[in-house]
């Protein structure tokens, strides 16, 4: 299968001394970028979740979490990530929206000093919190354990069932509170945008084929190259995103899945912030595109890190697998065979099969293109310090992703 028109000549891939983790240096680098960004927007977004989570309704669930200790319920890991902070849970969504808001600026003649501080409108800060909590509520919902096969869980079944109830109630409360606060912004266009972002987020959870445990699996690769690429930048984002015709088409499938699960909500959050500042349709579109490209690069990082640090349990719809199976359709046989025989996928065999392709070269070119798009798009935003912070975030994600890859 030819890749003409999909990728040009691949850039050389750089690698750290170990593909199994970057350790303290990586964490410090990212922490420095986030700290600088928070100083620019004048808001400690590291505590954004805590302000919502520590209230009477949610804090009371903390007592019940103790009953889940020892059950390995996913809610425990989710709670830890929310309280301690984790790059894997897209915790910088709210910060990104604040940076884009400040980078775009606003006409101070349209707003009194009571409506803004540090170059960001109070309404934009509220919006950033709403989008962050929408994402958080959705992540908590995804901590639900599949208890369909009761016998597999043995004595822990009742504890896991109890944990699922906490997951459902906590996630529902956060999402309902988000809708209440969203209405408080008193802007119908913003409400429509963010609500459609939640719609896309939910659709992403059911998009494409699933295995018997409801985990997503890649679509059998299509050999036709005559279809136009997925042009997410120019589609009407209030309508349904993409279509099923992009399934099985490597990069297009990955981009569509990413836009549904993360890109849409982040992009529309940035776009809505422009509406609140009355920045006009051109800046609104630029903000949406910038947010979308940031989400795509972020997902590339998460997928590459997942693939190299968990070679026996990575995502089957992550970028390495999707792109490798499109380049070499025979690799899909590893997945198809397990599906036909109703057996678990041999992750180790698939891992080495993917490593044997040129997918990392193509992904490096993909990463470079995304970084170039972010840098180009961000230049359209006039406020220098916030624009520079966004570019540093993108550059850091780009460099850390490359360090996980092989030569």
C-alpha positions in Angstrom: 0.0 0.0 0.0 1.4 3.4 -1.0 1.6 6.2 1.5 1.8 8.9 -1.2 -0.2 11.9 -0.1 -0.3 10.7 3.5 3.2 11.3 4.6 6.2 12.9 2.8 9.8 11.7 3.5 9.9 10.8 7.2 12.2 12.7 9.5 14.8 10.7 11.4 13.5 9.5 14.8 15.3 10.5 18.0 15.4 8.3 21.1 16.3 8.5 24.7 18.7 5.9 26.2 15.7 3.9 27.4 12.3 3.5 25.8 10.7 2.5 29.1 10.5 5.9 30.8 12.0 9.4 31.0 11.9 9.7 34.8 12.5 12.8 36.8 13.9 15.0 34.0 10.7 14.6 32.0 8.5 15.5 35.0 10.6 18.6 35.9 10.6 19.8 32.3 6.8 19.6 32.1 6.3 21.1 35.6 8.4 24.1 34.7 6.3 24.8 31.6 3.1 24.5 33.5 4.3 26.7 36.3 5.3 29.4 33.9 2.0 29.2 32.1 0.0 29.5 35.4 2.0 32.6 36.3 1.1 34.1 32.9 -2.6 33.6 33.3 -2.5 34.5 37.0 -4.4 31.4 38.1 -3.2 28.2 39.8 -5.0 25.8 37.6 -3.3 22.9 39.4 -5.9 23.4 42.0 -8.8 23.9 39.6 -10.2 20.4 40.2 -9.9 20.8 43.9 -12.2 23.8 44.1 -15.0 21.8 42.6 -14.2 18.4 44.2 -13.9 19.6 47.8 -17.5 20.4 48.5 -20.0 18.7 50.7 -21.5 16.6 47.9 -18.2 15.2 46.5 -16.1 15.3 49.6 -18.4 12.9 51.3 -17.6 10.2 48.8 -13.9 10.3 50.0 -15.0 8.4 53.1 -16.5 5.7 50.9 -13.4 5.3 48.8 -11.7 3.6 51.7 -13.9 0.6 51.1 -12.3 0.2 47.7 -8.7 -0.1 48.9 -7.4 -3.5 47.9 -10.1 -4.0 45.2 -8.0 -2.4 42.4 -11.0 -0.5 41.3 -10.0 2.1 38.6 -11.7 4.9 40.5 -8.8 4.8 43.0 -6.3 5.5 40.2 -8.6 8.2 38.8 -8.9 9.9 42.2 -5.1 9.8 42.7 -4.5 11.4 39.3 -7.0 14.2 40.0 -5.6 15.0 43.4 -1.9 14.6 42.6 -1.9 15.7 39.0 -1.1 13.6 35.9 -0.3 14.4 32.3 -2.2 11.3 31.3 -5.6 12.8 32.3 -5.3 15.9 30.1 -5.3 18.1 33.2 -4.0 21.1 31.3 -7.3 21.5 29.3 -8.4 24.4 31.5 -4.9 26.0 31.4 -4.8 25.7 27.6 -8.2 27.5 27.3 -6.9 30.3 29.7 -3.7 30.7 27.7 -5.6 30.9 24.4 -7.9 33.4 26.0 -5.1 35.6 27.1 -3.1 35.1 23.8 -6.1 36.4 21.8 -6.7 39.4 24.1 -9.9 41.5 24.1 -11.0 45.1 23.7 -10.9 46.7 27.1 -13.5 49.2 26.0 -16.0 46.4 25.8 -15.4 45.3 29.4 -15.0 47.1 32.7 -12.1 46.3 35.1 -14.5 44.2 37.2 -14.8 41.7 34.3 -11.2 40.6 34.0 -7.8 40.3 35.6 -4.4 39.2 34.3 -5.7 39.7 30.8 -8.4 37.0 31.1 -12.1 37.6 31.5 -13.8 36.1 34.5 -16.3 34.5 32.2 -13.3 32.8 30.4 -12.0 31.5 33.7 -15.4 30.1 34.5 -15.5 28.5 31.0 -12.1 26.9 31.6 -13.3 25.3 34.8 -16.5 24.1 33.2 -14.6 22.3 30.3 -12.1 20.9 32.8 -14.8 19.5 34.9 -16.7 18.1 31.9 -13.6 16.2 31.0 -13.1 15.1 34.7 -16.6 13.9 35.0 -16.3 11.9 31.9 -13.0 10.3 33.0 -14.6 9.3 36.3 -17.5 7.7 34.4 -14.9 5.7 32.4 -13.6 4.2 35.7 -16.7 1.9 35.7 -15.8 -1.8 36.0 -17.4 -4.3 33.7 -19.2 -6.7 36.1 -21.1 -8.7 33.5 -19.2 -11.8 34.3 -19.8 -12.0 38.1 -17.8 -15.1 38.7 -14.5 -13.6 37.5 -14.5 -11.1 40.3 -15.2 -13.5 43.2 -15.3 -12.1 46.6 -14.5 -8.6 45.3 -17.7 -8.3 43.3 -19.8 -6.5 45.9 -16.9 -4.0 46.6 -16.5 -3.4 42.8 -20.3 -2.9 42.5 -20.2 -0.4 45.3 -17.3 1.4 43.5 -19.3 1.6 40.4 -22.1 3.3 42.2 -19.7 6.0 43.5 -18.4 6.4 39.9 -21.9 6.9 38.5 -23.0 9.3 41.2 -19.8 11.4 41.2 -19.6 11.6 37.5 -23.2 12.6 37.1 -22.9 15.2 39.8 -19.9 16.9 38.1 -21.6 16.8 34.7 -24.9 18.2 36.0 -23.0 21.0 37.9 -21.1 21.8 34.7 -24.4 22.3 32.8 -25.7 24.6 35.6 -22.6 26.7 35.5 -22.6 26.7 31.7 -26.1 28.2 31.8 -24.8 30.9 34.2 -22.6 32.3 31.4 -25.8 33.4 29.7 -24.5 32.8 26.2 -26.5 30.5 24.0 -23.8 30.1 21.4 -21.3 29.1 24.0 -23.8 26.6 25.5 -24.4 25.1 22.1 -20.7 24.7 21.4 -19.7 23.1 24.8 -22.8 20.8 24.7 -21.9 19.6 21.3 -18.4 18.9 22.6 -19.8 16.7 25.3 -21.9 14.9 22.6 -18.7 14.2 20.6 -17.0 13.0 23.7 -19.7 10.4 24.4 -19.8 9.4 20.7 -16.0 8.7 20.9 -16.7 6.1 23.5 -18.9 4.1 21.1 -17.1 4.8 17.9 -15.9 1.9 15.8 -15.7 -1.8 16.8 -15.4 -3.0 20.4 -14.3 -6.3 21.9 -16.3 -8.4 24.4 -15.0 -6.2 27.2 -16.1 -3.1 25.4 -12.5 -2.0 24.6 -12.1 -0.3 21.3 -10.3 -2.2 18.5 -9.0 -0.9 15.2 -11.0 -1.3 12.0 -9.8 -3.6 9.3 -7.5 -1.4 7.1 -8.9 -0.2 3.7 -6.7 -0.4 0.7 -8.4 2.4 -1.2 -6.5 5.7 -1.3 -8.9 7.6 -3.6 -11.0 9.1 -0.7 -10.1 12.7 0.4 -8.4 13.0 3.8 -10.3 13.9 6.9 -10.5 17.8 6.8 -11.6 18.4 10.4 -10.4 22.0 10.3 -13.1 23.1 7.8 -16.1 20.9 8.7 -19.1 22.3 10.6 -18.2 21.4 14.1 -21.7 21.8 15.4 -22.7 18.9 13.2 -21.6 15.3 13.5 -17.8 15.1 13.2 -16.4 13.0 10.4 -18.0 9.7 9.3 -17.5 6.0 9.4 -15.8 6.1 6.0 -12.6 7.2 7.7 -12.4 4.0 9.8 -9.6 1.7 8.6 -7.7 4.6 7.1 -4.7 5.0 9.4 -4.0 8.6 10.2 -7.6 9.6 9.3 -9.0 7.1 11.8 -6.6 8.3 14.5 -7.4 11.9 13.9 -11.2 11.3 13.9 -11.0 9.3 17.1 -8.9 12.0 18.8 -11.2 14.8 17.7 -14.2 12.9 19.2 -12.5 12.0 22.5 -10.4 15.1 23.2 -10.0 17.5 20.3 -13.6 18.6 20.0 -14.1 19.6 23.6 -10.7 21.4 23.9 -11.1 23.1 20.5 -14.6 24.2 21.2 -13.6 25.4 24.7 -11.0 27.6 23.0 -13.5 28.7 20.4 -16.1 29.5 23.1 -13.6 31.7 24.9 -13.3 33.8 21.8 -17.1 34.2 21.7 -17.1 35.4 25.3 -14.4 38.0 24.4 -16.2 39.1 21.1 -13.2 38.3 19.0 -15.0 37.5 15.8 -15.4 34.4 13.6 -11.9 34.4 12.3 -10.3 34.3 15.7 -12.9 31.8 16.8 -11.9 29.4 14.0 -8.2 29.9 14.7 -8.8 29.0 18.4 -10.7 25.9 17.5 -8.0 24.8 15.1 -5.2 25.5 17.6 -7.0 23.5 20.3 -7.6 20.6 17.9 -3.9 20.4 16.9 -2.8 20.6 20.6 -5.1 17.7 21.4 -3.8 15.6 18.4 -0.2 16.1 19.5 -1.1 15.3 23.1 -2.8 12.1 22.0 0.3 11.1 20.0 2.4 11.6 23.1 0.0 9.5 25.3 -0.2 6.7 22.7 3.6 6.5 22.1 4.2 6.5 25.9 1.6 3.8 26.4 3.0 1.7 23.7 6.6 1.8 24.9 6.0 1.7 28.7 3.2 -1.0 28.6 4.3 -3.3 25.8 1.8 -6.0 27.0 -1.3 -3.9 27.6 -1.3 -0.8 25.3 -4.3 0.6 23.4 -5.2 -1.2 20.2 -6.5 2.1 18.8 -3.4 4.0 19.7 -1.5 5.8 16.9 1.3 3.1 16.6 -1.1 0.2 16.0 -3.5 2.1 13.8 -0.8 3.5 11.6 1.2 0.3 11.4 -1.9 -1.8 10.4 -2.7 0.7 7.7 0.8 0.6 6.3 1.0 -3.2 6.6 -2.5 -4.7 6.5 -1.2 -8.1 7.3 -0.4 -6.9 10.9 -4.2 -6.7 11.4 -4.1 -10.5 11.3 -2.9 -10.5 14.9 -6.1 -8.7 15.9 -8.4 -10.6 13.5 -7.2 -14.0 14.6 -7.9 -13.3 18.3 -11.3 -11.9 17.3 -12.3 -15.0 15.4 -11.0 -17.4 18.1 -12.5 -15.2 20.9 -9.1 -15.1 22.6 -7.1 -12.2 24.1 -4.8 -10.4 21.7 -1.2 -11.5 21.8 0.1 -8.0 22.7 3.7 -9.1 22.8 3.6 -10.5 19.2 1.7 -7.4 18.0 4.2 -5.1 19.7 7.2 -6.6 17.9 5.2 -6.7 14.6 4.5 -3.0 14.9 8.1 -2.2 15.9 9.2 -4.1 12.7 7.4 -1.5 10.5 8.3 2.1 9.6 5.4 3.5 11.6 7.6 5.3 14.0 9.2 7.2 11.1 5.7 8.2 9.8 4.6 9.2 13.3 7.7 11.4 13.7 6.7 13.2 10.5 3.2 13.4 11.8 4.5 14.9 15.1 6.6 17.4 13.2 3.6 18.4 11.1 1.4 18.9 14.1 4.1 21.0 15.8 4.5 23.2 12.7 0.7 23.6 12.5 0.5 24.7 16.2 3.4 27.2 15.8 1.9 28.6 12.7 -1.6 28.9 14.1 -0.5 30.4 17.4 1.3 33.2 15.6 -2.1 34.6 14.8 -2.6 35.4 18.5 -1.2 38.8 19.4 -0.3 38.6 23.1 3.3 37.4 23.2 3.8 35.9 26.7 0.7 33.6 26.5 1.5 32.7 22.9 5.0 31.8 23.9 3.7 29.6 26.7 1.4 27.7 24.3 4.4 27.1 22.0 6.5 25.9 24.8 3.8 23.4 25.8 3.7 22.1 22.3 7.5 21.9 21.9 7.8 20.1 25.2 5.2 17.5 24.3 6.9 17.1 20.9 10.4 16.5 22.3 9.2 14.2 25.0 7.3 12.1 22.6 10.3 11.7 20.3 12.4 10.5 23.3 10.2 7.4 23.7 10.7 6.3 20.1 13.4 4.1 18.6 16.1 5.2 16.3 
